[in-house]
Amino acid sequence: MAIATTSRHFPTHLKLLKYEIEEHARYYGLDFFDVIFEVMDYDEMNEIAAYGGFPSRYPHWRFGMEYEELSKGYSYGLQKIYEMVINNDPCYAYLLRSNNIVDQKIVMAHVYAHCDFFKNNIWFSKTNRKMVDELANHGTRVQNYIERYGEDVVEGFLDTCLSIEDLIDPHSAFIQRRRPVEQSALKGEEEAQTVQKMRSKEYMDGYINPREFIEAERKKIEEEKAKAKQFPEEPERDVMLFLIENTPLENWQRDMLSMVREEAYYFAPQGQTKVLNEGWACVTGDTLVSTDCGSVRMKHIVENQIPAMVSDGKNFRPVYDWAKFEGRETVKIRTQRDYEIEGSVTHQLMLPGGIWKRMDDLAVGDCVVTGDGAKDWSKDEVVFIERGRADVYDVSVEGTHRYAAHGFINHNSYWHSKIMTTKMLDPSEVIDYADHHSGTLGVRPGRINPYKLGIELFRDIEERWDKGKFGPEYDACDDLDEKRRWDRQLGLGRQKIFEVRSIYNDVGFIDTFLTEEFCRDHHMFTYRYNEQNNRYEIEGREFEKIKQKLLFSLTNHGRPFIYVVEGNHRNRGELYLRHKHEGVDLRMDYAKDTLANLYRLWGRPVHLETISNDRGVVLSFDGTEHTAKARGGA
Protein backbone atom coordinates (compact mmCIF):
# COMPACT_ATOMS: atom_id res chain seq x y z
CA MET A 1 0.00 0.00 0.00
CA ALA A 2 1.40 3.38 -0.94
CA ILE A 3 0.78 6.65 0.82
CA ALA A 4 -1.24 8.98 -1.36
CA THR A 5 -0.68 12.70 -1.69
CA THR A 6 -3.05 15.31 -0.31
CA SER A 7 -3.80 16.89 -3.66
CA ARG A 8 -4.84 13.56 -5.19
CA HIS A 9 -6.96 11.98 -2.47
CA PHE A 10 -7.97 14.77 -0.07
CA PRO A 11 -11.46 16.25 -0.65
CA THR A 12 -11.66 20.01 -1.19
CA HIS A 13 -13.91 20.71 1.80
CA LEU A 14 -11.48 18.90 4.12
CA LYS A 15 -8.54 20.66 2.52
CA LEU A 16 -10.13 24.01 3.36
CA LEU A 17 -10.70 22.84 6.95
CA LYS A 18 -7.06 21.70 7.12
CA TYR A 19 -5.81 25.15 6.14
CA GLU A 20 -8.10 26.86 8.65
CA ILE A 21 -7.21 24.55 11.56
CA GLU A 22 -3.50 24.78 10.70
CA GLU A 23 -3.75 28.59 10.84
CA HIS A 24 -5.46 28.47 14.24
CA ALA A 25 -2.87 25.99 15.55
CA ARG A 26 -0.01 28.29 14.54
CA TYR A 27 -1.86 31.23 16.09
CA TYR A 28 -1.79 29.46 19.45
CA GLY A 29 1.98 28.86 19.08
CA LEU A 30 2.04 25.23 17.95
CA ASP A 31 5.09 24.35 15.83
CA PHE A 32 4.92 21.23 13.67
CA PHE A 33 6.27 19.49 10.58
CA ASP A 34 4.19 19.64 7.40
CA VAL A 35 1.12 17.40 7.72
CA ILE A 36 -0.15 15.20 4.89
CA PHE A 37 -3.68 13.85 5.35
CA GLU A 38 -5.28 10.87 3.65
CA VAL A 39 -8.91 9.75 3.94
CA MET A 40 -9.61 6.02 4.35
CA ASP A 41 -12.50 3.65 4.86
CA TYR A 42 -12.72 1.25 7.83
CA ASP A 43 -10.84 -1.64 6.22
CA GLU A 44 -8.00 0.58 5.04
CA MET A 45 -7.81 2.28 8.45
CA ASN A 46 -7.67 -1.08 10.24
CA GLU A 47 -4.95 -2.29 7.87
CA ILE A 48 -2.83 0.81 8.52
CA ALA A 49 -3.46 0.53 12.27
CA ALA A 50 -2.39 -3.13 12.24
CA TYR A 51 0.94 -2.00 10.80
CA GLY A 52 1.39 0.52 13.65
CA GLY A 53 0.27 3.41 11.44
CA PHE A 54 2.74 2.72 8.64
CA PRO A 55 1.76 1.79 5.08
CA SER A 56 4.62 -0.67 4.57
CA ARG A 57 6.24 -3.09 7.04
CA TYR A 58 7.99 -6.44 6.93
CA PRO A 59 5.63 -9.42 6.44
CA HIS A 60 4.68 -11.10 9.72
CA TRP A 61 1.68 -12.96 11.09
CA ARG A 62 1.22 -10.63 14.10
CA PHE A 63 0.10 -7.81 11.80
CA GLY A 64 -2.57 -10.11 10.40
CA MET A 65 -3.76 -10.98 13.90
CA GLU A 66 -3.89 -7.30 14.83
CA TYR A 67 -5.95 -6.58 11.70
CA GLU A 68 -8.40 -9.36 12.57
CA GLU A 69 -8.79 -8.04 16.11
CA LEU A 70 -9.40 -4.47 14.90
CA SER A 71 -11.87 -5.60 12.25
CA LYS A 72 -13.88 -7.72 14.68
CA GLY A 73 -13.80 -4.92 17.27
CA TYR A 74 -15.36 -2.57 14.75
CA SER A 75 -17.88 -5.15 13.47
CA TYR A 76 -19.16 -5.79 17.01
CA GLY A 77 -19.22 -2.09 17.89
CA LEU A 78 -16.46 -2.41 20.49
CA GLN A 79 -14.03 0.12 19.00
CA LYS A 80 -13.63 2.71 16.29
CA ILE A 81 -10.51 4.48 15.03
CA TYR A 82 -11.23 8.11 14.13
CA GLU A 83 -7.67 9.08 13.13
CA MET A 84 -3.99 8.14 13.23
CA VAL A 85 -0.84 10.23 12.94
CA ILE A 86 2.81 9.19 12.41
CA ASN A 87 5.90 10.77 13.96
CA ASN A 88 7.69 11.58 10.71
CA ASP A 89 8.86 14.60 8.68
CA PRO A 90 6.47 15.25 7.08
CA CYS A 91 3.83 13.86 9.46
CA TYR A 92 1.31 11.52 7.84
CA ALA A 93 -2.22 11.43 9.23
CA TYR A 94 -5.23 9.31 8.29
CA LEU A 95 -8.88 10.32 8.62
CA LEU A 96 -11.87 8.00 8.59
CA ARG A 97 -14.03 8.70 5.53
CA SER A 98 -17.30 8.15 7.39
CA ASN A 99 -16.55 10.75 10.10
CA ASN A 100 -19.07 13.56 10.23
CA ILE A 101 -17.77 17.10 9.80
CA VAL A 102 -17.48 17.71 13.57
CA ASP A 103 -15.41 14.55 14.02
CA GLN A 104 -13.15 15.58 11.14
CA LYS A 105 -12.58 18.98 12.77
CA ILE A 106 -11.80 17.35 16.12
CA VAL A 107 -9.35 14.78 14.80
CA MET A 108 -7.56 17.27 12.52
CA ALA A 109 -7.05 19.64 15.45
CA HIS A 110 -5.88 16.66 17.52
CA VAL A 111 -3.39 15.70 14.76
CA TYR A 112 -1.73 19.13 14.81
CA ALA A 113 -1.30 18.90 18.59
CA HIS A 114 0.34 15.47 18.18
CA CYS A 115 2.63 16.80 15.43
CA ASP A 116 3.72 19.72 17.60
CA PHE A 117 4.49 17.28 20.40
CA PHE A 118 6.47 14.95 18.10
CA LYS A 119 8.61 17.83 16.83
CA ASN A 120 9.29 19.60 20.12
CA ASN A 121 9.30 17.06 22.95
CA ILE A 122 12.87 16.10 23.87
CA TRP A 123 12.01 12.40 24.21
CA PHE A 124 11.22 12.30 20.48
CA SER A 125 14.31 14.30 19.47
CA LYS A 126 16.46 11.20 18.85
CA THR A 127 13.89 9.33 16.78
CA ASN A 128 14.26 8.78 13.04
CA ARG A 129 12.21 11.49 11.31
CA LYS A 130 12.16 9.50 8.06
CA MET A 131 10.72 6.34 9.59
CA VAL A 132 8.14 5.81 6.83
CA ASP A 133 11.01 5.27 4.39
CA GLU A 134 13.08 3.29 6.93
CA LEU A 135 10.30 0.82 7.72
CA ALA A 136 9.63 0.32 4.01
CA ASN A 137 13.37 -0.42 3.65
CA HIS A 138 13.14 -2.92 6.53
CA GLY A 139 10.27 -4.63 4.74
CA THR A 140 12.29 -4.95 1.54
CA ARG A 141 15.32 -6.39 3.36
CA VAL A 142 13.23 -8.97 5.23
CA GLN A 143 11.49 -9.95 1.99
CA ASN A 144 14.90 -10.48 0.38
CA TYR A 145 15.95 -12.73 3.27
CA ILE A 146 12.71 -14.74 2.89
CA GLU A 147 13.46 -15.33 -0.79
CA ARG A 148 17.02 -16.38 0.05
CA TYR A 149 16.57 -18.52 3.20
CA GLY A 150 12.88 -19.46 3.15
CA GLU A 151 9.76 -18.07 4.82
CA ASP A 152 9.66 -20.49 7.77
CA VAL A 153 13.31 -19.88 8.71
CA VAL A 154 13.09 -16.09 8.52
CA GLU A 155 9.69 -15.81 10.20
CA GLY A 156 10.80 -18.13 13.01
CA PHE A 157 13.88 -16.00 13.66
CA LEU A 158 11.77 -12.83 13.50
CA ASP A 159 9.45 -14.30 16.15
CA THR A 160 12.48 -14.76 18.39
CA CYS A 161 13.65 -11.17 17.86
CA LEU A 162 10.18 -9.71 18.52
CA SER A 163 9.87 -11.63 21.78
CA ILE A 164 12.67 -9.50 23.29
CA GLU A 165 11.87 -6.15 21.63
CA ASP A 166 11.16 -4.60 25.05
CA LEU A 167 14.66 -5.41 26.36
CA ILE A 168 16.14 -2.04 25.43
CA ASP A 169 17.31 1.02 27.37
CA PRO A 170 15.03 3.94 26.37
CA HIS A 171 17.28 6.45 28.17
CA SER A 172 20.51 5.36 26.48
CA ALA A 173 20.10 7.95 23.72
CA PHE A 174 20.55 10.68 26.34
CA ILE A 175 22.98 9.04 28.80
CA GLN A 176 26.44 7.58 28.16
CA ARG A 177 26.16 4.23 29.90
CA ARG A 178 29.52 2.79 28.93
CA ARG A 179 32.90 4.15 29.91
CA PRO A 180 35.30 4.97 27.06
CA VAL A 181 37.75 2.13 26.43
CA GLU A 182 41.27 3.06 27.49
CA GLN A 183 43.95 1.79 25.11
CA SER A 184 47.16 0.33 26.53
CA ALA A 185 50.37 2.12 25.74
CA LEU A 186 51.62 -1.03 23.97
CA LYS A 187 49.15 -3.06 21.92
CA GLY A 188 48.74 -6.63 23.07
CA GLU A 189 50.44 -5.95 26.39
CA GLU A 190 48.98 -4.90 29.72
CA GLU A 191 50.46 -1.90 31.38
CA ALA A 192 52.30 -2.77 34.52
CA GLN A 193 50.36 -1.25 37.37
CA THR A 194 52.14 -0.67 40.65
CA VAL A 195 51.21 1.17 43.78
CA GLN A 196 52.20 4.81 43.52
CA LYS A 197 54.01 5.70 46.75
CA MET A 198 54.22 9.21 48.14
CA ARG A 199 57.72 10.65 47.76
CA SER A 200 59.78 10.59 50.94
CA LYS A 201 63.27 10.10 52.35
CA GLU A 202 64.16 6.44 52.73
CA TYR A 203 64.31 6.60 56.52
CA MET A 204 60.76 8.17 56.55
CA ASP A 205 59.18 5.74 54.07
CA GLY A 206 57.62 3.52 56.71
CA TYR A 207 55.82 6.52 58.16
CA ILE A 208 54.80 8.26 54.89
CA ASN A 209 53.80 5.01 53.11
CA PRO A 210 52.69 2.60 55.85
CA ARG A 211 52.09 -1.06 55.03
CA GLU A 212 48.31 -0.70 55.48
CA PHE A 213 48.18 2.07 52.84
CA ILE A 214 50.26 0.05 50.35
CA GLU A 215 48.04 -3.05 50.80
CA ALA A 216 44.85 -1.02 50.38
CA GLU A 217 46.16 0.56 47.16
CA ARG A 218 47.28 -2.84 45.80
CA LYS A 219 43.84 -4.30 46.55
CA LYS A 220 42.17 -1.39 44.77
CA ILE A 221 44.31 -2.01 41.66
CA GLU A 222 43.43 -5.70 41.66
CA GLU A 223 39.72 -4.90 41.92
CA GLU A 224 39.97 -2.48 39.01
CA LYS A 225 41.75 -5.14 36.92
CA ALA A 226 39.05 -7.70 37.72
CA LYS A 227 36.32 -5.19 36.86
CA ALA A 228 38.01 -4.43 33.52
CA LYS A 229 37.89 -8.15 32.69
CA GLN A 230 34.19 -8.39 33.64
CA PHE A 231 31.89 -8.93 30.68
CA PRO A 232 30.00 -6.62 30.52
CA GLU A 233 31.86 -4.18 32.75
CA GLU A 234 28.58 -2.85 34.22
CA PRO A 235 25.08 -4.38 34.11
CA GLU A 236 23.75 -3.73 30.61
CA ARG A 237 20.08 -2.78 30.29
CA ASP A 238 20.12 -2.76 26.48
CA VAL A 239 19.98 -6.54 26.18
CA MET A 240 19.32 -6.37 22.44
CA LEU A 241 22.50 -4.33 21.82
CA PHE A 242 24.56 -6.75 23.92
CA LEU A 243 23.25 -9.66 21.85
CA ILE A 244 23.90 -7.86 18.56
CA GLU A 245 27.51 -7.22 19.57
CA ASN A 246 28.26 -10.59 21.15
CA THR A 247 26.12 -13.41 19.74
CA PRO A 248 27.47 -15.82 17.07
CA LEU A 249 24.78 -14.89 14.53
CA GLU A 250 24.91 -14.94 10.77
CA ASN A 251 24.99 -11.52 9.10
CA TRP A 252 21.35 -11.62 8.00
CA GLN A 253 20.25 -12.59 11.51
CA ARG A 254 22.27 -9.78 13.08
CA ASP A 255 20.73 -7.37 10.58
CA MET A 256 17.18 -8.48 11.45
CA LEU A 257 17.85 -8.20 15.18
CA SER A 258 19.20 -4.69 14.56
CA MET A 259 16.08 -3.75 12.60
CA VAL A 260 13.77 -4.88 15.41
CA ARG A 261 15.88 -2.95 17.94
CA GLU A 262 15.81 0.20 15.79
CA GLU A 263 12.02 0.03 15.56
CA ALA A 264 11.71 -0.57 19.31
CA TYR A 265 13.68 2.64 19.99
CA TYR A 266 11.49 4.56 17.54
CA PHE A 267 8.27 3.51 19.26
CA ALA A 268 9.62 3.80 22.85
CA PRO A 269 8.91 7.57 23.35
CA GLN A 270 5.27 7.03 22.45
CA GLY A 271 4.92 4.69 25.42
CA GLN A 272 6.82 7.17 27.63
CA THR A 273 4.61 10.17 26.78
CA LYS A 274 1.10 8.80 26.25
CA VAL A 275 -0.51 10.87 29.00
CA LEU A 276 1.33 14.05 27.95
CA ASN A 277 0.75 13.53 24.22
CA GLU A 278 -2.93 12.69 24.51
CA GLY A 279 -3.38 15.46 27.01
CA TRP A 280 -1.97 18.06 25.06
CA ALA A 281 -16.87 19.76 38.04
CA CYS A 282 -19.53 19.46 40.72
CA VAL A 283 -23.02 20.82 41.59
CA THR A 284 -24.98 21.28 44.80
CA GLY A 285 -27.34 18.64 46.16
CA ASP A 286 -30.58 20.38 45.14
CA THR A 287 -29.60 20.45 41.46
CA LEU A 288 -32.21 18.66 39.38
CA VAL A 289 -30.64 16.05 37.12
CA SER A 290 -32.55 14.95 34.02
CA THR A 291 -33.22 11.20 34.17
CA ASP A 292 -35.47 8.77 32.32
CA CYS A 293 -37.84 9.03 35.29
CA GLY A 294 -37.95 12.82 35.26
CA SER A 295 -35.92 15.34 37.26
CA VAL A 296 -34.19 13.96 40.37
CA ARG A 297 -32.11 15.88 42.90
CA MET A 298 -28.38 15.22 42.68
CA LYS A 299 -28.10 14.70 46.43
CA HIS A 300 -30.67 11.90 46.31
CA ILE A 301 -28.80 10.13 43.48
CA VAL A 302 -25.39 10.37 45.19
CA GLU A 303 -26.35 9.61 48.79
CA ASN A 304 -28.38 6.56 47.73
CA GLN A 305 -25.91 5.59 45.01
CA ILE A 306 -28.74 5.17 42.53
CA PRO A 307 -27.60 3.74 39.15
CA ALA A 308 -29.92 6.19 37.43
CA MET A 309 -30.27 6.61 33.66
CA VAL A 310 -29.36 10.27 33.18
CA SER A 311 -29.54 12.46 30.11
CA ASP A 312 -26.20 13.42 28.61
CA GLY A 313 -27.89 16.06 26.46
CA LYS A 314 -28.63 13.57 23.71
CA ASN A 315 -29.27 10.09 25.12
CA PHE A 316 -29.91 8.42 28.48
CA ARG A 317 -26.91 6.64 30.01
CA PRO A 318 -26.31 4.83 33.34
CA VAL A 319 -24.49 6.31 36.35
CA TYR A 320 -21.77 4.03 37.76
CA ASP A 321 -20.01 6.14 40.43
CA TRP A 322 -20.93 8.82 42.96
CA ALA A 323 -19.00 11.46 44.95
CA LYS A 324 -19.63 14.15 47.55
CA PHE A 325 -17.33 17.04 48.60
CA GLU A 326 -18.16 19.05 51.68
CA GLY A 327 -17.91 22.80 52.26
CA ARG A 328 -16.86 23.92 48.78
CA GLU A 329 -16.89 27.53 47.60
CA THR A 330 -19.76 27.86 45.13
CA VAL A 331 -21.32 30.18 42.55
CA LYS A 332 -25.07 30.40 41.93
CA ILE A 333 -26.39 31.83 38.68
CA ARG A 334 -29.88 32.54 37.34
CA THR A 335 -30.72 33.13 33.69
CA GLN A 336 -33.33 35.21 31.89
CA ARG A 337 -35.35 32.08 31.18
CA ASP A 338 -35.32 31.44 34.94
CA TYR A 339 -32.92 28.50 34.91
CA GLU A 340 -30.88 28.37 38.10
CA ILE A 341 -27.85 26.29 39.06
CA GLU A 342 -25.30 26.36 41.90
CA GLY A 343 -21.95 24.62 41.55
CA SER A 344 -18.35 24.71 42.68
CA VAL A 345 -16.26 27.62 41.39
CA THR A 346 -14.39 25.30 39.02
CA HIS A 347 -17.61 23.94 37.52
CA GLN A 348 -17.88 24.79 33.80
CA LEU A 349 -20.97 25.76 31.81
CA MET A 350 -21.30 25.67 28.06
CA LEU A 351 -21.62 29.01 26.27
CA PRO A 352 -23.03 29.44 22.74
CA GLY A 353 -20.56 28.31 20.09
CA GLY A 354 -19.24 25.50 22.24
CA ILE A 355 -17.07 27.66 24.51
CA TRP A 356 -16.79 26.49 28.12
CA LYS A 357 -16.40 28.78 31.10
CA ARG A 358 -15.84 28.26 34.82
CA MET A 359 -18.68 29.48 37.01
CA ASP A 360 -16.39 31.86 38.90
CA ASP A 361 -15.48 33.53 35.57
CA LEU A 362 -19.08 34.24 34.56
CA ALA A 363 -20.51 37.78 34.70
CA VAL A 364 -24.00 39.19 34.44
CA GLY A 365 -24.82 39.58 30.76
CA ASP A 366 -22.88 36.49 29.68
CA CYS A 367 -24.83 33.99 27.63
CA VAL A 368 -24.94 30.28 28.45
CA VAL A 369 -26.66 27.29 26.86
CA THR A 370 -29.76 26.02 28.66
CA GLY A 371 -32.37 23.44 27.79
CA ASP A 372 -34.83 20.84 28.92
CA GLY A 373 -32.33 18.05 29.49
CA ALA A 374 -33.16 16.29 26.25
CA LYS A 375 -32.15 17.67 22.86
CA ASP A 376 -33.48 21.24 22.85
CA TRP A 377 -30.68 23.64 23.77
CA SER A 378 -30.62 27.40 23.20
CA LYS A 379 -28.90 30.65 24.22
CA ASP A 380 -29.84 32.19 27.57
CA GLU A 381 -28.53 35.30 29.38
CA VAL A 382 -27.13 35.32 32.94
CA VAL A 383 -29.06 37.91 35.01
CA PHE A 384 -27.97 37.06 38.58
CA ILE A 385 -24.79 35.76 40.28
CA GLU A 386 -24.23 34.99 43.95
CA ARG A 387 -21.29 33.48 45.87
CA GLY A 388 -21.73 30.93 48.59
CA ARG A 389 -20.48 27.73 50.17
CA ALA A 390 -22.11 24.32 50.17
CA ASP A 391 -21.60 20.60 49.85
CA VAL A 392 -21.29 19.60 46.20
CA TYR A 393 -21.99 16.32 44.43
CA ASP A 394 -20.92 14.58 41.26
CA VAL A 395 -21.64 11.38 39.32
CA SER A 396 -19.77 9.41 36.68
CA VAL A 397 -21.79 8.49 33.62
CA GLU A 398 -21.22 5.40 31.47
CA GLY A 399 -19.85 6.01 27.98
CA THR A 400 -20.04 9.77 27.41
CA HIS A 401 -19.16 10.71 31.01
CA ARG A 402 -21.49 13.73 31.19
CA TYR A 403 -24.92 14.62 32.46
CA ALA A 404 -27.50 17.30 31.84
CA ALA A 405 -28.68 19.36 34.81
CA HIS A 406 -30.34 22.78 34.54
CA GLY A 407 -29.06 23.10 30.98
CA PHE A 408 -25.46 22.17 31.80
CA ILE A 409 -23.53 19.58 29.76
CA ASN A 410 -20.22 18.54 31.36
CA HIS A 411 -17.33 18.12 28.99
CA ASN A 412 -13.86 17.65 29.72
CA SER A 413 -6.99 16.83 24.65
CA TYR A 414 -6.01 20.36 25.64
CA TRP A 415 -5.24 21.80 22.21
CA HIS A 416 -7.93 20.20 20.14
CA SER A 417 -10.40 21.26 22.85
CA LYS A 418 -8.97 24.79 22.81
CA ILE A 419 -9.03 25.06 19.01
CA MET A 420 -12.46 23.48 18.68
CA THR A 421 -14.25 25.41 21.41
CA THR A 422 -12.77 28.81 20.57
CA LYS A 423 -12.32 28.72 16.78
CA MET A 424 -13.85 25.88 14.82
CA LEU A 425 -17.40 25.00 15.98
CA ASP A 426 -20.61 26.27 14.46
CA PRO A 427 -23.49 26.55 16.98
CA SER A 428 -25.27 23.60 15.35
CA GLU A 429 -22.22 21.38 16.00
CA VAL A 430 -21.92 21.93 19.76
CA ILE A 431 -23.82 18.85 20.97
CA ASP A 432 -22.11 16.54 18.43
CA TYR A 433 -18.75 17.85 19.64
CA ALA A 434 -19.65 17.29 23.30
CA ASP A 435 -20.86 13.77 22.45
CA HIS A 436 -17.57 12.78 20.75
CA HIS A 437 -15.25 14.57 23.16
CA SER A 438 -16.82 13.42 26.41
CA GLY A 439 -16.86 9.84 25.12
CA THR A 440 -13.13 10.06 24.50
CA LEU A 441 -12.61 11.38 28.02
CA GLY A 442 -14.73 8.85 29.88
CA VAL A 443 -13.12 6.94 32.73
CA ARG A 444 -13.62 3.61 34.46
CA PRO A 445 -12.48 2.52 37.92
CA GLY A 446 -9.02 0.95 37.99
CA ARG A 447 -8.04 2.22 34.55
CA ILE A 448 -6.05 5.24 33.36
CA ASN A 449 -7.57 7.29 30.56
CA PRO A 450 -4.53 9.16 29.18
CA TYR A 451 -6.77 11.55 27.26
CA LYS A 452 -8.60 12.71 30.37
CA LEU A 453 -5.64 12.73 32.76
CA GLY A 454 -3.47 14.61 30.26
CA ILE A 455 -5.96 17.33 29.40
CA GLU A 456 -7.07 17.93 32.98
CA LEU A 457 -3.50 18.15 34.27
CA PHE A 458 -2.53 20.55 31.47
CA ARG A 459 -5.53 22.73 32.35
CA ASP A 460 -4.58 22.61 36.01
CA ILE A 461 -0.99 23.65 35.24
CA GLU A 462 -2.19 26.54 33.07
CA GLU A 463 -4.54 27.79 35.76
CA ARG A 464 -1.96 27.45 38.56
CA TRP A 465 0.72 29.36 36.65
CA ASP A 466 -1.77 32.00 35.49
CA LYS A 467 -2.77 32.63 39.11
CA GLY A 468 0.67 32.11 40.68
CA LYS A 469 -0.37 28.99 42.61
CA PHE A 470 3.18 27.69 42.88
CA GLY A 471 6.45 28.44 44.64
CA PRO A 472 7.53 28.77 48.32
CA GLU A 473 4.99 31.44 49.25
CA TYR A 474 2.01 29.47 47.98
CA ASP A 475 3.28 26.18 49.41
CA ALA A 476 3.82 27.77 52.82
CA CYS A 477 0.27 29.11 52.99
CA ASP A 478 -1.80 27.15 55.54
CA ASP A 479 -5.07 29.02 55.01
CA LEU A 480 -7.20 26.87 52.71
CA ASP A 481 -9.63 29.69 51.94
CA GLU A 482 -6.76 32.00 50.96
CA LYS A 483 -5.24 29.30 48.74
CA ARG A 484 -8.59 28.82 46.99
CA ARG A 485 -8.85 32.56 46.32
CA TRP A 486 -5.13 32.87 45.43
CA ASP A 487 -4.62 34.86 42.21
CA ARG A 488 -1.43 36.85 41.56
CA GLN A 489 -2.54 37.36 37.93
CA LEU A 490 0.86 36.30 36.58
CA GLY A 491 -0.47 35.00 33.29
CA LEU A 492 2.32 32.44 32.91
CA GLY A 493 0.09 29.45 32.15
CA ARG A 494 0.55 29.26 28.38
CA GLN A 495 4.32 29.66 28.68
CA LYS A 496 4.45 26.91 31.30
CA ILE A 497 2.49 24.31 29.35
CA PHE A 498 4.76 24.81 26.31
CA GLU A 499 7.74 24.24 28.60
CA VAL A 500 6.15 21.07 29.99
CA ARG A 501 5.42 19.77 26.48
CA SER A 502 9.10 20.19 25.55
CA ILE A 503 11.01 18.51 28.37
CA TYR A 504 8.83 16.02 30.27
CA ASN A 505 7.79 12.42 29.81
CA ASP A 506 4.79 10.87 31.60
CA VAL A 507 6.69 9.90 34.75
CA GLY A 508 8.22 13.37 35.19
CA PHE A 509 4.89 15.00 34.28
CA ILE A 510 2.96 13.12 36.95
CA ASP A 511 5.73 13.26 39.55
CA THR A 512 6.17 17.03 39.20
CA PHE A 513 2.65 18.35 38.66
CA LEU A 514 0.17 15.89 40.19
CA THR A 515 -1.02 17.46 43.43
CA GLU A 516 -3.20 16.35 46.30
CA GLU A 517 -5.77 18.99 45.36
CA PHE A 518 -5.89 17.70 41.78
CA CYS A 519 -6.46 14.12 42.92
CA ARG A 520 -9.20 15.19 45.28
CA ASP A 521 -10.96 17.40 42.70
CA HIS A 522 -10.83 14.70 40.01
CA HIS A 523 -11.87 11.78 42.22
CA MET A 524 -8.63 9.86 41.79
CA PHE A 525 -8.61 6.82 44.06
CA THR A 526 -6.81 3.50 44.27
CA TYR A 527 -9.06 0.58 43.35
CA ARG A 528 -9.20 -3.14 43.93
CA TYR A 529 -11.37 -5.71 42.19
CA ASN A 530 -13.97 -7.40 44.39
CA GLU A 531 -14.53 -10.85 42.91
CA GLN A 532 -17.60 -11.44 45.08
CA ASN A 533 -19.38 -8.33 43.80
CA ASN A 534 -17.76 -8.61 40.35
CA ARG A 535 -16.78 -4.94 40.28
CA TYR A 536 -14.03 -2.47 41.18
CA GLU A 537 -14.26 -0.80 44.57
CA ILE A 538 -12.42 2.18 46.03
CA GLU A 539 -9.50 0.92 48.10
CA GLY A 540 -8.01 4.18 49.33
CA ARG A 541 -7.89 7.96 48.99
CA GLU A 542 -4.34 8.62 50.27
CA PHE A 543 -2.58 10.95 47.85
CA GLU A 544 0.91 9.45 48.11
CA LYS A 545 -0.38 5.93 47.48
CA ILE A 546 -2.40 7.12 44.49
CA LYS A 547 0.62 8.93 43.06
CA GLN A 548 3.03 6.04 43.64
CA LYS A 549 0.64 3.53 42.07
CA LEU A 550 0.21 5.77 39.04
CA LEU A 551 3.96 6.33 38.67
CA PHE A 552 4.62 2.60 39.02
CA SER A 553 2.18 1.80 36.22
CA LEU A 554 3.90 4.32 33.91
CA THR A 555 7.54 3.50 34.68
CA ASN A 556 9.12 1.49 31.85
CA HIS A 557 5.59 1.17 30.34
CA GLY A 558 4.75 -1.21 33.21
CA ARG A 559 7.31 -3.76 31.99
CA PRO A 560 10.11 -5.32 34.07
CA PHE A 561 13.69 -4.03 34.18
CA ILE A 562 16.07 -6.74 32.93
CA TYR A 563 19.88 -6.38 32.84
CA VAL A 564 22.73 -8.45 31.41
CA VAL A 565 25.09 -9.08 34.34
CA GLU A 566 27.51 -11.66 32.91
CA GLY A 567 28.26 -12.84 29.41
CA ASN A 568 30.67 -15.53 30.60
CA HIS A 569 28.90 -16.92 33.63
CA ARG A 570 30.89 -19.60 35.49
CA ASN A 571 33.55 -19.15 32.79
CA ARG A 572 31.40 -21.27 30.45
CA GLY A 573 30.15 -18.56 28.08
CA GLU A 574 26.67 -18.68 29.65
CA LEU A 575 24.40 -15.62 29.77
CA TYR A 576 23.31 -14.36 33.21
CA LEU A 577 20.58 -11.72 33.55
CA ARG A 578 19.06 -10.02 36.57
CA HIS A 579 15.54 -8.73 37.09
CA LYS A 580 15.32 -5.52 39.11
CA HIS A 581 12.42 -6.49 41.32
CA GLU A 582 10.10 -3.62 42.26
CA GLY A 583 7.36 -5.41 44.16
CA VAL A 584 5.74 -7.32 41.29
CA ASP A 585 6.81 -10.85 40.40
CA LEU A 586 7.45 -11.88 36.82
CA ARG A 587 4.91 -14.05 35.02
CA MET A 588 6.68 -17.38 34.98
CA ASP A 589 5.23 -18.49 31.63
CA TYR A 590 6.46 -15.30 29.94
CA ALA A 591 9.86 -15.59 31.64
CA LYS A 592 10.35 -19.19 30.47
CA ASP A 593 9.39 -18.37 26.87
CA THR A 594 11.78 -15.40 26.85
CA LEU A 595 14.65 -17.50 28.24
CA ALA A 596 14.07 -20.08 25.50
CA ASN A 597 14.21 -17.36 22.84
CA LEU A 598 17.35 -15.85 24.38
CA TYR A 599 18.94 -19.32 24.25
CA ARG A 600 18.21 -19.48 20.50
CA LEU A 601 20.12 -16.22 20.07
CA TRP A 602 22.95 -16.83 22.56
CA GLY A 603 23.52 -20.50 21.79
CA ARG A 604 24.42 -21.42 25.40
CA PRO A 605 22.52 -21.77 28.69
CA VAL A 606 20.73 -18.62 29.86
CA HIS A 607 19.94 -17.69 33.48
CA LEU A 608 17.62 -15.06 34.99
CA GLU A 609 17.88 -13.98 38.62
CA THR A 610 14.63 -12.70 40.10
CA ILE A 611 12.39 -12.79 43.17
CA SER A 612 9.31 -14.99 43.30
CA ASN A 613 6.99 -15.22 46.29
CA ASP A 614 9.48 -13.14 48.33
CA ARG A 615 12.33 -15.61 47.69
CA GLY A 616 15.39 -15.18 45.48
CA VAL A 617 15.39 -17.61 42.56
CA VAL A 618 17.43 -18.23 39.41
CA LEU A 619 15.51 -19.44 36.37
CA SER A 620 17.59 -21.30 33.77
CA PHE A 621 17.20 -22.85 30.34
CA ASP A 622 19.91 -25.05 28.80
CA GLY A 623 18.26 -25.78 25.47
CA THR A 624 16.26 -28.76 26.66
CA GLU A 625 15.06 -28.15 30.22
CA HIS A 626 13.78 -25.27 32.36
CA THR A 627 14.97 -25.23 35.98
CA ALA A 628 14.47 -22.95 38.97
CA LYS A 629 16.90 -22.89 41.90
CA ALA A 630 17.17 -20.82 45.03
CA ARG A 631 19.56 -17.92 44.51
CA GLY A 632 23.01 -18.92 45.70
CA GLY A 633 22.26 -22.63 45.24
CA ALA A 634 24.55 -24.99 43.37
Summary of the structure (lengths in Angstrom):
residues: 634
radius of gyration: 30.0
end to end distance: 55.8
largest distance: 105.9
contacts: 1916
relative contact order: 0.08
helix: 44%
strand: 22%
